[in-house]
Amino acid sequence: MAAAVALFAMAAWPGLAAAHPLGNFTINHFAGVRIERDRVLLDIVIDEAEIPAFDAKFDVDIDGDGQVSDAEIDAGRVPACTKLAGSLHLTASDRPLSLELVAAGLAFPPGTGGLSTMRTVCEYSAPLPVAAASEAPTRIAFADTSFAGRLGWREIVATGSGVTLTGIDGELRTDSVSARLTAYPKGLLASALADAQLVVDVIGGGTELPVVTVPDASPVPGAPSARPVAASGVPSAAPSDASAAALGAVPGGVGGGDLPSIFRTADLTPFVLLVSLLTAAALGAGHAVTPGHGKTLMAAYLVGTRGTPLHALGLGLSVSLSHTVGILVLAGLVVGASDVLPPDVVVRAAPAVAAVSIVAIGGWMLLNELRRRRASASAGAGLDHPHDHGHGHDSVGHHEHEHDLSHEHGPAHEHEPVDALEHRHGGVSHTHLPAVGSTITWRSLFLLGLAGGLIPSTSALLILLGSIAAGRAAFGFVLVVAFGLGMASVMAGIGLALVFARGRLDRMPSGRGIAQLRDAVPLVAAVLVFSLGIYLTAQAVAGTPSL
């Protein structure tokens, strides 16, 4: 069953391509700083991926109908840039410069799952108190502190027109690496820009740059328009191409990846509902078979603790429950509490919590296994011990002799060697291995399931948010539950296969090699879980989780 669900998931998986190349939680920044003899021009672009855009869209949707009209977008562009100006810090010789908004643009390019991204473009002008036309340098500093602590790309580009710039702190970037957040280079997660600030010395004299137009921002009514206000220094499309530039070239725009369209079907007939649930379950199964989700840890845990099929099913369901609850919590943060606790902060913290939990589980397994081995060693040393058989050779009728695994005592008391820890007394076989399931507890099982499902699937979150945006929150909740059950089917299927494989190993004919292998499995499993927990903790601290 699990294999069939996984195959179905693979067929549906192409629709899960991430619309935003940097991730659906990111808020990305571009700042073009153009310094002229008597003024500084700022070209600021904020590219919000689907999840932060979902929250920001409520500020623009004045009538609350879940859609943003052209009138609402036009009314929202200036307030958005006015609010952003408070987080932009521009100084000349340590004196703050006053920013004047001269042009603004706002667009909601389509993203994934029926959601949109959000692109805000703000053009500011700031006069210099003393013209930068002499040989005495003027120090210009700029910093963007908006959305501090949020995940995302931060890029600052500086150009001089009629002046010469000398970088003071860090690299002086003169060309946009991302084409103003429209074409992010590959290998982003490993090399995402994080420009914190720009500090340059400016002296008079230099090449005059040509006038550059900004296609995705329109003049602000009442702002001075006698001089062009393009700060990026990067030639852009003609103003007539503004619509294409704002939608087609932006990550997540036309042609971006999407979730299956069945989730957005307007008429929820029984057939559509059934297909939607099966598709969500298939996507959950596909999510479970991708790298991560603690499948290696689950395998080691079930094998090392001699789990039963019931334990495998319980572990799969606990992963599903943990994941579903996590998605609901994240959705609640996005919808109503993102200002208090940004959802990407939770996403970054989840791997660390999961990794520490796995370290604790691995340490518990390792401690239990060492105790078991110590007890087995003591029991093995006690095999040479007095045994009474009621032959009346002493005052209480006892007869003492020593066991020897290398000989037989006859039919009344045979002692056949089976392996180092399993042997027979009087025709009754017993072993010093732990009983099946004797080292596993439902509490530890649930804790591992919690760790395995703690890192949420962005696809499941987008399914829920897309349903909320369409006014069908209950339908989205049902889809997320189906997604979790799809995960559970694969995780439980893998767990069952491992439990049965361990049972087959236990039933194999005894021999010295097989006995040693059986005895080594719990210790190897405990070391594996503990080591992977340490590794995942290090990754979480470094910000590159892979559970």
Stockholm file with secondary structure:
# STOCKHOLM 1.0

chainA/1-547         MAAAVALFAMAAWPGLAAAHPLGNFTINHFAGVRIERDRVLLDIVIDEAEIPAFDAKFDVDIDGDGQVSDAEIDAGRVPACTKLAGSLHLTASDRPLSLELVAAGLAFPPGTGGLSTMRTVCEYSAPLPVAAASEAPTRIAFADTSFAGRLGWREIVATGSGVTLTGIDGELRTDSVSARLTAYPKGLLASALADAQLVVDVIGGGTELPVVTVPDASPVPGAPSARPVAASGVPSAAPSDASAAALGAVPGGVGGGDLPSIFRTADLTPFVLLVSLLTAAALGAGHAVTPGHGKTLMAAYLVGTRGTPLHALGLGLSVSLSHTVGILVLAGLVVGASDVLPPDVVVRAAPAVAAVSIVAIGGWMLLNELRRRRASASAGAGLDHPHDHGHGHDSVGHHEHEHDLSHEHGPAHEHEPVDALEHRHGGVSHTHLPAVGSTITWRSLFLLGLAGGLIPSTSALLILLGSIAAGRAAFGFVLVVAFGLGMASVMAGIGLALVFARGRLDRMPSGRGIAQLRDAVPLVAAVLVFSLGIYLTAQAVAGTPSL
#=GR chainA/1-547 SS CHHHHHHHHHHHGGGGCCSSTTCTTCEEEEEEEEECSSEEEEEEEEEECHHHHHHHHHHHCTTCSSCCCHHHHHHHHHHHHHHHHTTEEEEETTEECCCEEEEEEEECCBCSTTCBCEEEEEEEEEECSSCSCSSSCEEEEEEECTTTTCCCCEEEEEEESSEEEEECSSCCCCSCSSTTTTSCCSSHHHHCCBCCEEEEEEEECCCCCCCCCCTTCEECTTSCCSSCCCCSCSCCCCGGGHHHHHHTSSTTSTTCCCCCGGGGCSSCCHHHHHHHHHHHHHHHHHHHHSSCTTHHHHHHHHHHTTCCHHHHHHHHHHHHHHHHHHHHHHHHIIIIITTTSCHHHHHHHHHHHHHHHHHHHHHHHHHHHHHHHHHHHHHHHTTSCCCCCCCCCSTTSCCCCCCCTTSCCCTTSCCCBCSSSEEEETTEEEESSCCTTTTCCHHHHHHHHHHHHCSCCHHHHHHHHHHHHTTCHHHHHHHHHHHHHHHHHHHHHHHHHHHHHHHHHHHSCCCHHHHHHHHHHHHHHHHHHHHHHHHHHHHHHHTCCCC
#=GC SS_cons         CHHHHHHHHHHHGGGGCCSSTTCTTCEEEEEEEEECSSEEEEEEEEEECHHHHHHHHHHHCTTCSSCCCHHHHHHHHHHHHHHHHTTEEEEETTEECCCEEEEEEEECCBCSTTCBCEEEEEEEEEECSSCSCSSSCEEEEEEECTTTTCCCCEEEEEEESSEEEEECSSCCCCSCSSTTTTSCCSSHHHHCCBCCEEEEEEEECCCCCCCCCCTTCEECTTSCCSSCCCCSCSCCCCGGGHHHHHHTSSTTSTTCCCCCGGGGCSSCCHHHHHHHHHHHHHHHHHHHHSSCTTHHHHHHHHHHTTCCHHHHHHHHHHHHHHHHHHHHHHHHIIIIITTTSCHHHHHHHHHHHHHHHHHHHHHHHHHHHHHHHHHHHHHHHTTSCCCCCCCCCSTTSCCCCCCCTTSCCCTTSCCCBCSSSEEEETTEEEESSCCTTTTCCHHHHHHHHHHHHCSCCHHHHHHHHHHHHTTCHHHHHHHHHHHHHHHHHHHHHHHHHHHHHHHHHHHSCCCHHHHHHHHHHHHHHHHHHHHHHHHHHHHHHHTCCCC
//
